[in-house]
Amino acid sequence: MKASLKSIGNKGSYVFNQNKKITQLGKSGRVEEAIKMFSQMSQKNTVTYNSMISAYAKNGRVNDARKLFEQMPQRNLVSWNSMIAGYLHNDKVKEARELFDKMFRPDLFSWALMITCYTRKGELEKARELFDLLPNKEDTACWNAMVAGYAKIGNYNEAKKLLDAMPSKNIVSWNSMLSGYTKNGEMHLALKFFEAMEERDVVSWNLMLDGYVELDDLDSAWKFFQKIPEQNVVSWVTMLSGYARNGRMLEARRLFDQMPIRNVVAWNAMIAAYVQRGQIEEAARLFIEMPERNPVSWTTMIDGYVLIAKLDEARRLLDQMPYKNIAAQTAMISGYVQNKRMDEANQIFDKIGTHDVVCWNVMIKGYAQCGRMDEAINLFRQMVNKDIVTWNTMIAGYAQIGQMDDAVKIFEEMGKRRNTVSWNSLISSFLQNEFHLDALKIFVLMTQEGKKADHSTLACALSACAHLAALQLGRQIHHLAIKSGYVNDLFVGNSLITMYAKCGRIQNAELLFKDADPVDVISWNSLIAGYAINGNATEAIKLFEEMVMEGVAPDPVTFIGVLSACSHVGLVDWGLKLFECMTEVYAIEPLVEHYACMIDLLSRAGRLDEAFEMVKGMKIKPNAGIWGTLLGACRMHQNIKLGRIAVEKLSELEPQKTSRYALLSNMHAEAGRWDEVEKVRVSMEGSGAQKQPGCSWIEVKNQIHTFLSGDPKQCRTAEICNTLKTLAAQIRNTPLAVII
């Protein structure tokens, strides 16, 4: 009998120890080891299943947790609560509520779980609905959750009403109210409430301290820190972090050295402070001195080395970790991704047992940014729990390599998951690939579906209007910006200046610039470029000088605008002076766009030899635009010798385009060299170059109509041609005096 009891006791002890190990493995992210241990256990009890459910849920595998929950031979309240907590941990509130509603008799912990979840997400109506249904109104935890929820969103009156109505308060009740004030930066109200509190503990003091630190009011924080009756590690770390965040590293280190007790959190805080300031060597010294390290310690140091691109040191630390942590592995993957070392990133990714959403997204983004979309889509299809970042990353990835059809497919596949960022991503993708009309169509569709445009949406839509010179639609978007409160946003304001300038309404652009507050270098550049494209070179140069007088440093875009202005009106000397100023005064290395402006400027003035010498002396390889500009000038000034050179260069850069042959042919024709014209024609046919169809568009009644030469699908082409023929006949038959 005694032997039998001893055997039962041993089995019970074995199961207890295994359950404990499963829980620990789940907490440390070693879920694969937990699964292996669970599957090998010959005896399992309800606690075993509950431990495994928690291990799955804590590591993002909530679907596996639910399968195990459904397979349980017996469930207790802890089982239900573990599954609900798992859903909430993975932000699946809807599924948690459905499970809660199926419970036969939820206990107070179940109620508190759901109410707290709703309050933390700011869904106070749902939280209040549950709270009002609560059978036992004596539970302080639920009251505290409601007080904290209302205080968090700044509804202090409702929070205070609940606090005063509580059947019994504890210190958590008072701190819940105080936390609302401090987290929202209402330190005057916080201090008043703090002084009136019936009881306080170190948490109360630390909440006040943290409030001052978050506002960067370090003097008040320090005074408060000194008054804390019994400072704990949190007090010291909060003050230390405040100093570190504001770059006051000497004071932070002094506090660290003075700490009576330093636990691993304190060491990690100091190491993180050095890492954030780029002082990785000092961080490494502390890391070596640490009496004990936890996964945060290792991850912080790996992050630090990644930040300064010392990937070999980061990898060495990762390999030395006692057991791998997904945060550290993701940090290492991120480092490889940032440096486009995707194969090495993939090696680490493959070693991770259970990938979280962040890890998946880092890899997908890396492949997308490298243009390796086949691998990106492969990971995307394998990923079970995609979040909004995943979908938006895929849209941006396809856009980057110009595959807009695939970007649209991903967007459509998202369905109701689309958010404003998704719409903005698609609109900006069309802009990026110069499909301005499509960008506007998506913008219109977005508004028709009742989605609210933000500052980024409006800026993109205005940019599309600017490129299409769609003034009427641009004005409507301007009114929408005023109604939605974004008209004073810097990005929207700059886009409005550009839109009006490119639509020929330079006075509107001027008014917007004068009324804008604040302005940045982009604002100045937008108006300078506006003057340039409208032929107001004098105003552009004047504004440039005013910009410099205001102390705003010009950037490369500034000089493109002002040099373009000089080119438009032939201010050669001014242009040469500004080009020299750009390199010698502002140390801006010329881009191909700057050279294009200068070559255009010299070419228009007939100074072709100087223009050609500048092309030969360029520090960067001339592109087709440079040679095209020179070729156009050669035709204007009948310089066939230079024209031939330009055509040869263009043939190398753009073998499929015919425009160069047409220009050279016209030059020979104007000089009466018909044999040469025939030779050019033969050369064009032999090159395989194809003439590109012409394209134009017009805005009528807020609609953009596009016309592509020779397009059989063009709506009403025959009708348009017939109308043109009729008009041409009428003009021929109308006396000149009548026309005049």
C-alpha positions in Angstrom: 0.0 0.0 0.0 2.8 2.4 1.0 4.7 1.5 -2.2 1.6 2.2 -4.3 1.1 5.6 -2.7 4.8 6.4 -3.2 4.4 5.4 -6.9 1.4 7.7 -7.3 3.3 10.5 -5.5 6.3 10.1 -7.8 4.1 10.2 -10.9 2.4 13.3 -9.6 5.7 15.0 -8.9 6.9 14.1 -12.4 3.8 15.6 -14.1 4.1 18.7 -11.9 7.8 19.2 -12.8 7.0 18.7 -16.5 4.1 21.1 -16.4 6.4 23.7 -14.8 9.1 23.2 -17.5 6.5 23.6 -20.3 5.4 26.9 -18.8 9.1 28.1 -18.5 9.9 27.1 -22.0 6.8 28.9 -23.3 7.8 32.1 -21.4 11.4 32.0 -22.8 10.1 31.5 -26.4 11.4 27.9 -26.7 8.0 26.7 -27.9 9.4 23.8 -30.1 11.0 22.3 -27.0 7.8 22.7 -25.1 5.9 20.9 -27.8 8.4 18.0 -27.8 8.1 17.7 -24.1 4.3 17.8 -24.2 4.1 15.1 -26.9 6.5 12.8 -25.0 4.6 12.9 -21.7 2.8 9.6 -21.2 0.5 11.2 -18.5 -1.1 14.6 -18.9 -3.5 16.4 -16.7 -5.6 19.5 -17.1 -2.7 21.7 -15.9 -0.5 20.2 -18.6 -2.9 21.2 -21.3 -3.3 24.7 -19.8 0.5 25.1 -19.7 0.8 24.1 -23.4 -2.1 26.4 -24.4 -0.3 29.3 -22.7 3.0 28.4 -24.3 1.4 28.4 -27.8 -0.4 31.7 -27.2 2.6 33.5 -25.8 4.5 32.7 -28.9 1.9 33.8 -31.4 0.5 30.4 -32.2 -3.0 31.0 -31.1 -4.6 28.7 -33.7 -2.5 25.8 -32.3 -3.6 26.8 -28.8 -7.3 26.7 -29.9 -6.9 23.3 -31.5 -5.4 21.9 -28.3 -8.2 23.6 -26.2 -10.8 21.8 -28.4 -9.0 18.5 -27.9 -8.8 18.6 -24.1 -10.5 15.7 -22.4 -11.6 18.0 -19.6 -11.6 21.7 -19.2 -11.8 23.8 -16.1 -12.2 27.6 -15.6 -8.4 28.0 -15.9 -8.5 26.4 -19.4 -11.1 28.8 -20.6 -9.3 31.8 -19.0 -6.0 30.6 -20.5 -7.5 30.5 -24.0 -9.2 33.9 -23.6 -5.9 35.3 -22.3 -4.1 33.8 -25.3 -6.5 35.5 -27.7 -6.1 38.8 -25.9 -2.3 38.4 -25.9 -2.4 38.1 -29.7 -4.8 41.1 -30.0 -7.7 38.8 -31.1 -10.4 40.5 -29.0 -13.3 39.4 -31.1 -12.4 35.7 -30.7 -11.8 36.2 -27.0 -15.3 37.7 -26.6 -16.9 34.9 -28.5 -15.2 32.4 -26.2 -16.2 34.4 -23.1 -19.8 34.4 -24.2 -19.8 30.6 -24.5 -18.6 30.2 -20.9 -21.3 28.6 -18.7 -20.3 30.6 -15.6 -17.4 33.0 -16.0 -15.5 33.8 -12.8 -14.4 37.2 -11.7 -11.0 36.7 -13.4 -12.8 36.1 -16.7 -14.8 39.3 -16.4 -11.7 41.2 -15.4 -9.8 39.9 -18.4 -12.3 41.0 -20.9 -13.1 44.4 -19.2 -9.4 45.2 -18.9 -8.7 44.3 -22.5 -11.5 46.6 -23.8 -10.3 49.5 -21.6 -6.7 49.1 -22.7 -7.8 49.3 -26.3 -9.9 52.4 -25.6 -13.2 50.6 -26.3 -14.9 52.0 -23.2 -18.4 51.5 -24.5 -17.9 47.7 -24.7 -16.1 47.7 -21.4 -18.9 49.6 -19.7 -21.5 47.3 -21.3 -19.7 44.3 -19.7 -19.1 46.1 -16.4 -22.9 46.9 -16.1 -23.6 43.1 -16.6 -21.2 42.1 -13.9 -23.1 39.9 -11.4 -20.8 40.7 -8.5 -20.2 44.5 -8.2 -17.9 44.0 -5.2 -14.9 43.0 -7.3 -12.3 45.8 -7.0 -10.3 44.6 -10.1 -13.1 45.4 -12.5 -13.7 48.8 -10.9 -10.0 49.6 -11.2 -10.0 48.6 -14.9 -12.9 50.9 -15.6 -11.3 53.8 -13.7 -8.0 53.2 -15.5 -9.7 53.0 -18.9 -11.6 56.3 -18.5 -8.6 58.1 -17.1 -6.4 56.8 -19.9 -8.5 58.5 -22.6 -8.7 61.7 -20.6 -12.3 61.3 -19.4 -11.4 62.3 -15.8 -14.9 63.2 -14.7 -16.2 59.7 -15.4 -13.1 58.1 -13.9 -13.5 60.2 -10.8 -17.3 59.3 -10.5 -16.4 55.6 -10.6 -13.6 56.0 -8.1 -15.9 57.8 -5.7 -18.7 55.2 -6.2 -16.4 52.2 -5.5 -17.7 50.0 -2.7 -14.1 49.5 -1.5 -10.9 51.1 -2.8 -7.3 49.9 -2.7 -4.0 51.5 -3.6 -4.4 50.2 -7.2 -7.7 52.3 -7.4 -5.9 55.5 -6.5 -2.9 54.7 -8.8 -5.2 53.9 -11.7 -6.6 57.4 -11.5 -3.2 59.0 -11.0 -1.8 57.1 -14.0 -4.4 58.6 -16.2 -3.2 62.1 -15.3 0.5 61.3 -15.6 0.3 59.3 -18.8 -1.5 62.2 -20.5 1.0 64.8 -19.3 -1.5 66.5 -17.0 1.1 67.0 -14.2 -0.7 70.0 -12.6 -3.9 67.8 -12.1 -1.7 64.8 -11.2 0.1 66.7 -8.4 -3.2 68.0 -7.0 -4.6 64.5 -7.0 -1.4 62.9 -5.6 -1.4 65.3 -2.6 -5.1 64.4 -1.9 -4.6 60.6 -2.1 -5.7 58.7 1.0 -2.8 56.4 0.7 0.4 56.2 -1.5 3.0 53.6 -2.2 6.2 53.6 -4.2 4.2 53.1 -7.4 2.4 56.4 -6.8 5.7 58.2 -6.4 7.1 56.5 -9.5 4.1 57.4 -11.6 4.7 61.1 -10.7 8.4 60.8 -11.4 7.7 59.1 -14.8 5.2 61.9 -15.7 7.8 64.6 -15.2 10.4 62.5 -17.1 8.1 62.0 -20.1 7.6 65.7 -20.3 11.4 66.1 -20.2 11.0 68.3 -17.1 14.1 66.8 -15.5 14.4 69.5 -12.8 11.0 68.7 -11.4 11.7 65.0 -11.8 14.9 65.2 -9.8 13.3 67.2 -7.0 10.5 64.5 -6.9 13.0 61.7 -7.0 14.8 63.1 -3.9 11.5 63.2 -2.0 10.5 59.5 -2.6 10.5 57.9 0.9 11.7 54.5 -0.3 13.2 54.6 -3.7 13.2 51.2 -5.5 14.9 50.1 -8.7 12.1 51.5 -10.8 12.7 55.0 -9.3 16.4 54.9 -10.1 15.9 53.5 -13.6 13.2 56.0 -14.4 15.4 58.9 -13.4 18.5 57.4 -15.1 16.5 56.9 -18.4 15.3 60.5 -18.3 18.8 61.8 -18.1 20.0 59.4 -20.8 17.2 60.2 -23.2 18.1 63.9 -23.0 21.8 63.2 -23.6 22.9 63.9 -20.0 25.0 60.7 -19.8 27.3 61.9 -17.0 24.3 62.3 -14.7 22.8 59.0 -15.8 26.0 57.2 -15.1 26.4 58.9 -11.7 23.0 57.7 -10.7 23.8 54.2 -11.9 27.0 54.1 -9.9 25.2 55.4 -6.8 22.4 52.8 -6.9 22.3 50.8 -3.6 21.0 47.7 -5.4 21.5 47.1 -9.1 19.4 44.3 -10.7 19.5 43.2 -14.3 16.9 45.8 -15.3 19.2 48.6 -14.0 22.2 47.2 -15.9 20.0 46.9 -19.1 18.8 50.4 -18.8 22.3 51.8 -18.6 23.5 49.7 -21.5 20.5 50.7 -23.5 21.3 54.4 -22.7 24.8 54.0 -24.1 23.6 52.1 -27.2 21.0 54.8 -28.0 23.8 57.5 -27.8 26.0 55.4 -30.1 28.6 54.8 -27.3 28.8 51.1 -28.0 32.3 50.5 -26.5 31.0 51.8 -23.1 27.9 49.6 -23.4 30.1 46.6 -24.2 32.3 47.3 -21.0 29.2 47.3 -18.8 27.8 44.2 -20.6 31.1 42.3 -19.7 30.9 43.5 -16.1 27.2 42.4 -15.6 26.9 39.8 -12.8 24.0 38.2 -14.7 22.4 38.7 -18.1 19.0 38.0 -19.5 17.7 37.9 -23.1 17.1 41.7 -23.0 20.8 42.3 -22.2 22.0 40.2 -25.2 19.4 41.7 -27.5 20.3 45.3 -26.6 23.9 44.7 -27.3 23.1 43.0 -30.6 20.9 45.9 -31.5 23.7 48.3 -30.7 26.2 46.6 -33.0 23.5 46.5 -35.7 22.9 50.2 -35.4 26.5 51.0 -36.1 26.7 48.4 -38.9 29.2 46.1 -37.0 27.4 43.0 -38.1 30.2 40.6 -37.4 30.3 41.6 -33.7 26.5 41.3 -33.5 26.6 37.8 -35.0 29.4 36.8 -32.6 27.2 37.8 -29.7 24.2 36.0 -31.1 26.2 32.8 -31.5 27.3 33.2 -27.8 23.8 33.5 -26.4 23.0 30.6 -24.0 19.7 30.1 -25.7 18.4 32.0 -28.7 15.8 34.6 -28.3 13.5 35.6 -31.2 14.0 39.4 -30.4 17.8 39.0 -30.7 17.5 36.9 -33.8 15.1 39.4 -35.4 17.6 42.2 -34.5 20.3 40.3 -36.3 18.1 39.6 -39.3 17.2 43.3 -39.4 20.9 44.2 -39.5 21.5 41.9 -42.5 18.4 43.2 -44.2 19.5 46.8 -43.8 22.8 45.9 -45.5 21.1 43.8 -48.2 22.8 40.6 -47.0 19.6 38.6 -47.5 21.2 35.2 -47.7 22.7 35.5 -44.3 19.4 36.9 -43.0 17.6 33.9 -44.4 20.0 31.5 -42.6 19.0 32.9 -39.2 15.4 33.1 -40.2 15.4 29.4 -41.1 16.9 28.5 -37.7 14.0 30.1 -35.7 11.5 27.6 -34.5 8.5 29.9 -34.3 8.5 33.2 -36.2 6.5 36.1 -34.9 4.9 38.7 -37.1 7.8 41.2 -36.7 10.3 38.5 -37.9 8.2 37.6 -40.9 7.7 41.3 -41.8 11.5 42.1 -41.6 12.3 39.3 -44.0 9.5 40.1 -46.5 10.5 43.8 -46.4 14.1 42.9 -47.0 13.4 40.8 -50.1 11.0 43.5 -51.4 13.6 46.2 -50.9 16.2 44.1 -52.8 13.7 43.6 -55.6 13.6 39.8 -54.9 9.8 39.7 -55.1 9.6 36.0 -55.9 11.1 35.2 -52.5 9.0 37.9 -50.8 5.8 36.5 -52.2 6.9 33.0 -51.3 7.3 34.1 -47.6 4.1 36.1 -47.8 2.1 33.1 -48.9 3.6 30.9 -46.1 2.8 33.5 -43.4 -0.3 32.6 -41.4 -1.0 35.6 -39.3 -0.4 38.5 -41.7 -0.9 42.0 -40.3 -1.5 45.3 -42.1 2.2 46.0 -42.3 2.7 42.7 -44.2 0.2 43.6 -46.9 1.4 47.2 -47.3 5.0 46.0 -47.6 4.1 43.8 -50.5 2.3 46.6 -52.3 5.4 48.8 -51.9 7.7 46.0 -53.0 5.8 45.4 -56.3 5.6 49.1 -56.9 9.4 49.4 -56.4 10.1 47.1 -59.4 7.2 48.6 -61.4 4.9 45.6 -61.3 1.7 47.6 -60.6 -0.7 44.9 -61.7 0.7 42.7 -58.9 0.5 45.6 -56.4 -3.2 46.1 -57.3 -3.9 42.3 -56.9 -2.4 42.4 -53.4 -4.4 45.5 -52.6 -7.7 43.9 -53.8 -6.9 40.7 -51.9 -6.7 42.7 -48.7 -10.4 43.5 -48.8 -11.7 45.0 -45.6 -8.3 44.8 -44.0 -7.2 47.9 -46.0 -6.4 51.0 -43.9 -5.4 54.5 -44.9 -1.8 53.5 -45.2 -2.8 50.8 -47.7 -4.6 53.3 -49.9 -1.7 55.8 -49.6 0.7 53.0 -50.5 -1.1 52.2 -53.7 -1.6 55.9 -54.6 2.1 56.7 -54.0 3.1 53.6 -55.9 1.2 54.8 -59.0 2.9 58.2 -58.6 6.3 56.5 -58.2 5.8 54.8 -61.5 4.4 57.9 -63.2 0.9 56.6 -63.6 -0.6 59.9 -62.4 -4.1 59.3 -63.8 -4.3 55.9 -62.1 -3.2 57.5 -58.8 -6.1 60.0 -59.1 -8.5 57.2 -59.9 -7.5 55.3 -56.7 -7.9 58.6 -54.7 -11.4 59.1 -56.1 -12.3 55.4 -55.3 -11.0 55.9 -51.8 -13.3 58.8 -51.2 -16.2 57.0 -52.8 -15.8 54.2 -50.3 -16.0 56.6 -47.4 -12.3 56.3 -46.4 -10.9 59.4 -44.7 -7.9 60.9 -46.5 -5.0 62.0 -44.3 -2.2 64.5 -45.1 -0.2 61.9 -47.1 -3.2 61.0 -49.2 -3.9 64.7 -50.0 -0.3 65.4 -50.8 -0.1 62.5 -53.2 -3.3 63.4 -54.9 -2.2 67.0 -55.3 1.1 65.8 -56.8 -0.8 63.8 -59.4 -2.9 66.9 -60.2 0.3 68.9 -60.6 1.8 66.4 -63.1 -1.5 66.3 -65.1 -2.2 70.1 -64.8 -5.6 69.0 -63.5 -6.5 72.4 -61.9 -10.2 71.9 -61.2 -9.6 68.6 -59.4 -6.6 70.2 -57.6 -8.9 73.0 -56.3 -11.4 70.5 -55.0 -8.7 68.7 -53.1 -7.6 72.1 -51.8 -11.1 72.6 -50.4 -11.1 69.1 -48.9 -7.8 69.9 -47.2 -9.4 73.0 -45.6 -12.4 71.0 -44.5 -10.4 68.2 -43.0 -8.0 70.5 -41.2 -4.9 69.5 -43.2 -4.4 72.8 -45.1 -1.7 73.9 -42.6 0.1 70.6 -42.8 3.6 71.2 -44.3 3.4 68.4 -46.8 0.0 69.4 -48.0 1.0 73.0 -48.2 4.0 72.3 -50.3 2.0 70.1 -52.6 -0.5 72.9 -53.0 2.2 75.4 -54.0 3.6 72.9 -56.6 0.1 72.1 -57.9 -0.9 75.7 -58.5 2.5 76.6 -60.0 2.4 73.7 -62.4 -1.2 74.6 -63.4 0.0 78.1 -64.3 -1.6 79.8 -61.2 1.6 81.2 -59.8 -0.2 83.9 -57.9 -2.1 81.3 -55.9 1.2 79.5 -55.2 2.7 82.8 -54.0 -0.3 83.4 -51.6 0.0 79.9 -50.2 3.7 80.4 -49.6 3.2 83.7 -47.8 0.4 82.3 -45.6 2.3 79.1 -44.8 3.5 78.6 -41.2 6.0 77.0 -40.9 7.9 76.7 -44.2 10.8 74.5 -44.9 13.4 74.2 -47.7 10.8 72.2 -49.8 8.4 75.2 -49.6 11.1 77.5 -51.0 12.0 75.0 -53.6 8.4 74.5 -54.7 7.9 78.2 -55.4 11.3 78.7 -57.0 10.5 75.8 -59.4 7.1 77.3 -59.9 8.6 80.6 -61.0 11.0 78.7 -63.3 8.3 76.7 -65.2 6.2 79.8 -65.6 9.2 81.8 -67.1 9.6 84.2 -64.1 13.4 83.8 -63.9 13.9 87.2 -62.1 11.4 86.2 -59.4 13.0 82.8 -59.0 16.5 84.3 -58.5 15.1 87.0 -56.2 13.4 84.3 -54.1 16.6 82.3 -54.0 18.5 85.3 -52.6 15.7 85.9 -50.1 15.9 82.3 -49.0 19.7 82.6 -48.4 19.1 85.9 -46.5 16.6 84.1 -44.2 19.3 81.6 -43.3 17.7 78.6 -45.1 20.4 76.5 -46.6 19.7 75.6 -50.3 19.8 71.9 -51.3 20.4 70.3 -54.7 16.7 70.7 -55.6 16.9 74.5 -55.0 19.7 74.8 -57.6 17.8 72.7 -60.1 14.9 75.1 -59.8 17.0 78.3 -60.1 19.3 77.0 -62.8 16.2 75.9 -64.8 14.9 79.5 -64.4 18.1 80.9 -65.8 17.9 78.4 -68.7 14.4 79.4 -69.6 15.2 83.1 -70.2 18.9 82.8 -71.2 20.6 84.3 -68.2 23.9 82.6 -69.0 26.2 84.6 -66.7 23.8 84.2 -63.8 23.5 80.5 -64.4 27.3 80.0 -64.5 27.7 82.0 -61.4 25.1 80.0 -59.5 26.6 76.7 -60.7 29.9 77.8 -59.4 28.3 79.0 -56.1 26.6 75.6 -55.7 29.9 73.7 -55.7 32.3 76.1 -54.1 30.1 77.8 -51.4 27.6 75.1 -50.6 29.8 72.0 -51.4 26.9 70.4 -53.4 28.2 67.9 -55.9 26.4 68.5 -59.3 23.8 65.9 -60.2 22.9 65.0 -63.8 19.9 67.4 -63.5 22.2 70.3 -62.7 24.3 69.5 -65.7 21.2 69.2 -67.9 20.2 72.7 -66.8 23.6 74.1 -67.6 23.9 72.4 -71.0 20.4 73.6 -71.9 21.4 77.1 -70.8 24.6 77.1 -72.9 23.0 75.4 -75.9 20.1 77.9 -76.1 22.7 80.7 -76.2 24.5 79.0 -79.1 27.5 78.2 -77.0 27.6 74.6 -78.2 31.3 74.1 -77.8 31.2 75.1 -74.2 28.2 72.8 -73.6 30.0 69.9 -75.3 33.1 70.5 -73.1 30.9 70.5 -70.0 29.5 67.2 -71.1 33.0 65.7 -71.5 34.0 67.1 -68.1 31.1 65.7 -66.2 32.0 63.7 -63.1 29.1 61.4 -63.7 28.1 59.5 -66.8 25.8 61.7 -69.1 22.3 60.2 -69.6 20.0 60.3 -72.5 18.5 63.6 -71.3 21.9 65.3 -71.6 22.7 64.1 -75.1 19.1 64.8 -76.2 19.3 68.4 -75.0 22.6 68.8 -76.9 21.1 67.2 -80.0 18.1 69.5 -79.9 20.4 72.5 -79.7 22.5 71.2 -82.6 19.5 71.2 -84.8 18.5 74.7 -83.7 22.0 76.0 -84.5 22.7 73.6 -87.5 25.8 72.0 -85.9 25.6 68.6 -87.7 29.1 67.5 -86.5 28.1 67.7 -82.8 24.7 66.4 -83.7 26.2 63.1 -85.1 28.1 62.6 -81.9 25.0 63.1 -79.8 23.0 60.6 -82.0 25.8 58.0 -81.5 25.6 58.4 -77.8 21.8 58.3 -77.7 21.9 55.1 -79.8 24.0 53.4 -77.1 21.7 54.6 -74.3 18.3 54.3 -76.0 18.5 51.9 -78.9 14.7 51.5 -79.2 13.8 55.2 -79.5 13.4 56.9 -82.9 13.4 60.6 -81.8 17.2 61.0 -82.3 16.9 59.8 -85.9 14.1 62.2 -86.6 16.0 65.2 -85.3 19.2 64.3 -87.3 17.1 63.7 -90.4 15.4 67.1 -90.0 18.8 68.8 -89.6 20.0 67.3 -92.9 16.8 68.1 -94.6 16.9 71.8 -93.5 20.5 71.9 -94.9 19.3 70.3 -98.2 21.4 67.1 -97.7 18.8 64.6 -99.0 21.3 61.8 -99.5 22.1 62.1 -95.8 18.4 62.1 -95.0 18.0 58.7 -96.8 21.0 57.3 -95.0 19.5 58.2 -91.6 16.2 56.6 -92.6 18.0 53.4 -93.5 20.0 53.5 -90.2 16.7 53.9 -88.3 15.2 50.9 -90.0 18.3 48.8 -89.5 18.4 49.6 -85.8 15.0 48.0 -85.0 14.0 51.2 -83.2 10.2 51.7 -83.1 8.4 55.0 -83.0 6.7 55.6 -79.7 3.0 56.6 -79.9 2.1 60.1 -78.8 0.0 60.6 -75.7 -2.0 63.6 -74.4 -4.7 64.4 -71.9 -7.3 67.0 -71.1 -9.4 67.8 -68.1 -13.1 68.3 -68.9 -15.8 68.6 -66.1 -13.4 67.2 -63.4 -12.6 64.2 -65.6 -9.2 63.4 -67.1 -9.4 62.1 -70.7 -6.3 60.4 -72.1 -5.6 60.1 -75.8 -3.0 57.6 -77.2 -2.0 57.9 -80.8 -3.2 55.0 -82.9 -5.1 53.3 -80.0 -8.0 51.3 -81.5 -9.6 51.0 -78.0 -9.8 54.8 -77.7 -13.4 55.7 -77.0 -15.2 57.7 -79.8 -12.0 57.9 -81.9 -14.0 57.9 -85.2 -16.3 60.6 -83.9 -13.4 62.8 -82.9 -11.7 62.4 -86.2 -14.9 63.3 -88.1 -15.4 66.4 -86.0 -11.8 67.5 -86.7 -12.3 67.0 -90.5 -15.4 69.1 -90.3 -13.7 71.9 -88.4 -10.7 71.8 -90.8 -13.1 72.1 -93.8 -15.0 75.0 -92.3 -11.7 76.8 -91.6 -10.6 76.3 -95.3 -13.9 77.7 -96.5 -14.0 80.7 -94.2 -12.5 84.0 -95.4 -9.4 85.1 -93.5 -11.0 88.5 -92.6 -13.9 86.6 -90.8 -11.4 84.6 -88.8 -9.4 87.7 -87.8 
